Amino acid sequence: MADFPRRVHIHEEGPREGFQIEQGPIATADKVRFIEALAGTGVAEVQCVSFVDPKRVPQMADAEEVARAIQRREGVRYTGLWLNLRGMQRARKTPLDIGGQVGLSASESFSVRNNGKDTEGLLAAHRQTLDYLVENDIPLVSGIVTTAFGCNLEGAIPVERVVQQAERLLAVVGEYGMKLPVLRLADTVGWANPQAIAAVVGAVRERWPEQRIGLHLHDTRGTAMANALMGLQMGVDTFDSACGGLGGCPFAGHAGAAGNICTEDLAFLCEEMGIATGIDLEALVECARLAESIVGHPLPGKLMRGGTLARFRH
């Protein structure tokens, strides 16, 4: 039996995940213009920048400048990504909405490549971050298990490994009397298929029935939308996505890793199925076209080409 949610929360990551992998320079003003346009579509949360080493991710060297330039819209959360306490401390000096986040990778090799630490090293770093959250009264907003469905460096990931890493995350936040508002399972490099989504989401839900689960789905091999549909059937009600299908992971282990699932295509699917998103699809399509003009090359989103069905229904 399907357990479709009545409404989904879409966490827009295009400005961060999308722009971070672009080869050519992107002007700070263009980044800000795109973020402000997205905020006008009804998207409730926009991940604007990442506070990471600019030598590794040069497109994010202007993170502070972007964060301070945004003209904020009431009711929208403007967030940033960081991978360690130092990055979070940088973020706190900006006007962005700050919340704590913790994460582990199901692949040790990816963890070392992406974070410079293995699982034990990340857990030690998370304890430092959690100490900081408590000391500064900062809420914990999410946790994530990356490469939860497979890894180009290690191959297929056993479901039991994902559950084990989720258990470690929940245990470390539990040491501080906290709970994860949402546990995101990430198909970081596009290994998932609907059967794998069902297996991993099912195993996590069976172990922690009350835990809210989110999905972060890359479209590397064209399966992201099918995977999202399976997630929806299992009651998943929060998704990361990127307008236009922007992005990819610079540490995925191969060139050309596709971006996150396309926001407007996912929102269209949901709306057509009677699942509310709160998003103005026509406005979001215009944002996708804006993104394409900023990066200067075609993006993989479908709705910006085919259009919505609204004009046929009047």
C-alpha positions as CSV (number, residue, x, y, z in Angstrom):
1,M,0.0,0.0,0.0
2,A,1.3,3.5,-0.9
3,D,1.6,6.0,1.8
4,F,1.8,9.3,-0.2
5,P,2.2,12.4,1.9
6,R,-0.3,15.2,1.5
7,R,2.5,17.9,1.3
8,V,6.2,17.8,0.7
9,H,8.9,20.2,1.8
10,I,11.4,21.0,-0.9
11,H,14.8,22.2,0.2
12,E,16.3,24.1,-2.8
13,E,20.1,23.6,-3.1
14,G,20.8,24.9,-6.6
15,P,22.7,28.1,-5.6
16,R,25.0,26.0,-3.4
17,E,25.2,22.6,-5.0
18,G,24.8,23.9,-8.5
19,F,27.2,26.8,-8.6
20,Q,29.9,25.0,-6.6
21,I,30.7,22.7,-9.5
22,E,30.7,25.2,-12.4
23,Q,34.0,25.7,-14.1
24,G,33.7,29.3,-15.1
25,P,33.4,32.2,-12.7
26,I,29.9,33.2,-11.6
27,A,29.5,36.8,-10.5
28,T,28.4,37.4,-6.9
29,A,25.5,39.6,-8.2
30,D,24.2,36.7,-10.3
31,K,24.2,34.3,-7.4
32,V,22.3,36.8,-5.3
33,R,19.8,37.5,-8.1
34,F,19.1,33.8,-8.5
35,I,18.7,33.2,-4.8
36,E,16.2,36.1,-4.5
37,A,14.3,34.9,-7.5
38,L,14.0,31.4,-6.0
39,A,12.7,32.9,-2.7
40,G,9.9,34.4,-4.7
41,T,8.6,31.1,-6.0
42,G,7.1,29.7,-2.7
43,V,10.2,27.6,-1.9
44,A,10.4,27.7,1.9
45,E,14.2,27.0,2.2
46,V,17.1,27.9,0.0
47,Q,20.7,26.7,0.6
48,C,22.6,29.6,-0.7
49,V,26.4,28.9,-0.2
50,S,28.8,26.6,1.4
51,F,31.5,27.6,3.9
52,V,34.3,25.4,2.8
53,D,37.9,25.7,1.8
54,P,38.0,28.1,-1.3
55,K,41.1,26.3,-2.5
56,R,39.0,23.1,-2.9
57,V,35.8,24.8,-4.0
58,P,36.7,28.1,-5.5
59,Q,33.2,29.0,-6.6
60,M,32.3,29.4,-2.9
61,A,35.1,31.9,-2.1
62,D,32.5,34.7,-2.0
63,A,30.2,32.9,0.4
64,E,30.1,35.7,3.0
65,E,29.6,38.4,0.4
66,V,26.7,36.5,-1.1
67,A,25.1,35.8,2.3
68,R,25.2,39.5,3.2
69,A,23.9,40.8,-0.1
70,I,20.7,38.8,-0.2
71,Q,17.5,40.9,0.2
72,R,15.6,38.5,2.5
73,R,11.9,37.6,2.0
74,E,9.8,36.9,5.1
75,G,8.9,33.2,5.5
76,V,11.9,31.8,3.7
77,R,14.9,30.2,5.4
78,Y,18.3,31.1,3.8
79,T,20.8,28.4,4.8
80,G,24.4,27.4,4.1
81,L,26.4,24.2,4.2
82,W,29.5,23.6,6.3
83,L,31.5,20.4,6.9
84,N,33.1,21.3,10.2
85,L,33.0,23.6,13.2
86,R,35.2,26.2,11.6
87,G,32.8,26.4,8.7
88,M,29.8,26.8,11.0
89,Q,31.6,29.6,12.9
90,R,32.1,31.4,9.6
91,A,28.5,31.0,8.8
92,R,27.4,32.4,12.1
93,K,29.0,35.7,11.2
94,T,26.6,36.1,8.3
95,P,22.8,36.8,8.3
96,L,22.0,33.2,7.2
97,D,19.6,31.0,9.2
98,I,22.0,28.9,11.3
99,G,21.3,25.4,12.5
100,G,23.4,22.5,13.4
101,Q,23.9,19.5,11.1
102,V,25.8,16.3,11.4
103,G,26.6,13.6,8.9
104,L,28.4,10.4,8.1
105,S,29.1,8.6,4.9
106,A,28.2,5.0,4.3
107,S,31.5,4.8,2.3
108,E,34.7,5.3,4.3
109,S,36.6,6.1,1.1
110,F,34.1,8.8,0.2
111,S,34.2,10.2,3.7
112,V,38.0,10.6,3.6
113,R,37.9,12.2,0.1
114,N,35.0,14.5,0.9
115,N,35.6,15.4,4.5
116,G,39.2,14.4,5.1
117,K,38.1,12.1,8.0
118,D,36.9,8.6,8.5
119,T,33.8,7.8,10.6
120,E,35.6,8.0,13.9
121,G,37.2,11.2,13.0
122,L,33.8,12.7,12.0
123,L,32.1,11.5,15.2
124,A,34.8,13.3,17.2
125,A,34.3,16.4,15.2
126,H,30.6,16.2,15.6
127,R,31.0,16.1,19.4
128,Q,32.9,19.4,19.2
129,T,30.1,20.8,17.0
130,L,27.4,19.6,19.4
131,D,29.3,21.1,22.3
132,Y,29.3,24.4,20.4
133,L,25.5,24.1,19.7
134,V,24.7,23.6,23.4
135,E,27.0,26.4,24.5
136,N,25.5,28.8,22.0
137,D,21.8,27.6,22.1
138,I,21.8,26.7,18.4
139,P,19.2,24.1,17.3
140,L,20.2,20.9,15.6
141,V,18.2,20.8,12.3
142,S,19.3,17.7,10.4
143,G,21.6,14.7,9.9
144,I,22.6,13.0,6.7
145,V,24.1,9.7,5.6
146,T,25.8,10.2,2.3
147,T,26.5,7.6,-0.4
148,A,23.7,5.6,1.2
149,F,23.0,3.7,-2.0
150,G,26.4,3.2,-3.5
151,C,29.8,4.7,-4.1
152,N,32.0,4.9,-7.1
153,L,35.0,4.3,-4.8
154,E,33.6,1.3,-2.9
155,G,30.8,0.0,-5.0
156,A,27.4,-1.2,-3.6
157,I,26.7,-0.3,0.0
158,P,24.9,-2.9,2.1
159,V,21.7,-1.7,3.7
160,E,23.0,-2.8,7.1
161,R,25.9,-0.3,6.7
162,V,23.5,2.6,6.2
163,V,21.5,1.6,9.3
164,Q,24.7,1.3,11.2
165,Q,25.8,4.8,10.2
166,A,22.3,6.2,11.0
167,E,22.5,4.5,14.4
168,R,25.9,6.2,15.1
169,L,24.5,9.6,14.2
170,L,21.4,9.2,16.3
171,A,23.6,7.9,19.2
172,V,26.0,10.9,19.1
173,V,23.2,13.4,19.1
174,G,21.4,11.4,21.8
175,E,24.5,11.9,24.1
176,Y,23.5,15.5,24.1
177,G,19.8,14.9,24.7
178,M,18.9,15.8,21.2
179,K,17.0,14.2,18.4
180,L,17.3,14.6,14.6
181,P,14.4,16.6,13.2
182,V,15.1,14.9,9.8
183,L,17.5,12.2,8.7
184,R,18.4,12.6,5.1
185,L,19.6,9.7,3.0
186,A,21.7,10.8,0.1
187,D,22.3,9.1,-3.3
188,T,25.4,11.2,-3.6
189,V,26.7,9.7,-6.8
190,G,23.6,8.2,-8.4
191,W,23.6,4.5,-7.6
192,A,20.1,4.2,-6.3
193,N,17.1,2.6,-8.1
194,P,13.5,2.3,-6.8
195,Q,14.1,-1.1,-5.3
196,A,17.2,0.2,-3.4
197,I,15.2,3.2,-2.1
198,A,12.5,0.9,-0.8
199,A,15.1,-1.3,0.9
200,V,17.0,1.5,2.6
201,V,14.1,3.7,3.6
202,G,12.2,0.6,4.7
203,A,15.1,-0.6,6.9
204,V,15.6,2.8,8.5
205,R,11.9,3.3,9.1
206,E,11.6,-0.2,10.6
207,R,14.4,0.5,13.0
208,W,13.2,4.0,13.9
209,P,9.4,4.3,13.1
210,E,9.1,7.9,14.3
211,Q,12.1,9.3,12.6
212,R,11.4,11.7,9.7
213,I,13.3,10.7,6.6
214,G,14.4,12.9,3.7
215,L,16.0,12.1,0.4
216,H,18.8,13.7,-1.5
217,L,18.8,12.2,-5.0
218,H,21.3,12.7,-7.8
219,D,20.2,12.1,-11.4
220,T,23.6,10.8,-12.5
221,R,22.1,7.8,-14.3
222,G,18.6,9.1,-14.9
223,T,16.8,7.4,-12.1
224,A,16.2,10.3,-9.7
225,M,12.6,10.9,-10.5
226,A,11.7,7.2,-10.3
227,N,13.5,7.1,-7.0
228,A,11.6,10.1,-5.7
229,L,8.3,8.5,-6.7
230,M,9.3,5.4,-4.6
231,G,10.2,7.7,-1.7
232,L,6.8,9.4,-2.0
233,Q,5.0,6.1,-2.0
234,M,6.8,5.3,1.2
235,G,5.7,8.5,2.8
236,V,8.9,10.5,2.5
237,D,7.9,14.2,2.7
238,T,11.1,16.2,2.4
239,F,13.5,16.3,-0.6
240,D,16.6,18.2,-1.5
241,S,16.6,19.4,-5.1
242,A,18.2,21.9,-7.4
243,C,16.5,24.3,-9.8
244,G,17.1,23.3,-13.4
245,G,19.0,20.2,-12.3
246,L,22.0,22.3,-11.5
247,G,25.1,20.8,-9.9
248,G,26.9,17.7,-9.0
249,C,29.5,16.6,-6.4
250,P,33.1,17.7,-7.0
251,F,34.4,14.7,-4.9
252,A,32.1,12.0,-6.4
253,G,35.0,10.1,-7.9
254,H,34.3,10.8,-11.6
255,A,33.9,13.7,-13.9
256,G,30.5,14.8,-15.0
257,A,28.5,13.7,-12.0
258,A,25.0,15.0,-12.6
259,G,23.2,17.3,-10.2
260,N,20.5,16.8,-7.7
261,I,16.9,16.0,-8.8
262,C,15.4,19.0,-10.7
263,T,13.2,21.1,-8.4
264,E,10.6,22.2,-10.9
265,D,10.3,18.7,-12.4
266,L,9.8,17.2,-8.9
267,A,7.4,19.9,-7.9
268,F,5.4,19.3,-11.1
269,L,5.2,15.6,-10.4
270,C,4.0,16.2,-6.9
271,E,1.4,18.8,-7.9
272,E,0.0,16.6,-10.7
273,M,-0.4,13.8,-8.1
274,G,-2.3,16.1,-5.7
275,I,0.7,16.5,-3.3
276,A,1.0,20.1,-2.3
277,T,4.3,21.9,-2.5
278,G,3.4,25.6,-2.1
279,I,5.4,26.4,-5.1
280,D,4.5,28.6,-8.1
281,L,5.6,26.3,-11.0
282,E,5.6,29.0,-13.6
283,A,7.8,31.2,-11.5
284,L,10.1,28.3,-10.8
285,V,10.4,27.6,-14.5
286,E,11.6,31.2,-15.0
287,C,14.2,30.6,-12.3
288,A,15.5,27.6,-14.2
289,R,15.8,29.7,-17.3
290,L,17.7,32.3,-15.3
291,A,20.0,29.7,-13.9
292,E,20.7,28.4,-17.4
293,S,21.5,31.9,-18.6
294,I,23.9,32.5,-15.6
295,V,25.9,29.3,-16.1
296,G,25.9,29.7,-19.9
297,H,25.1,26.1,-20.9
298,P,22.0,23.9,-21.1
299,L,20.7,22.4,-17.9
300,P,18.9,19.0,-17.8
301,G,15.5,20.2,-16.4
302,K,12.5,19.1,-18.5
303,L,9.7,21.4,-17.3
304,M,11.5,24.5,-18.6
305,R,11.4,22.9,-22.1
306,G,7.9,21.3,-22.1
307,G,6.1,23.8,-19.9
308,T,3.4,23.1,-17.3
309,L,-0.1,21.9,-18.2
310,A,-1.8,25.0,-16.8
311,R,-2.3,26.6,-20.2
312,F,-4.3,23.6,-21.4
313,R,-6.7,23.6,-18.5
314,H,-8.2,27.1,-19.0
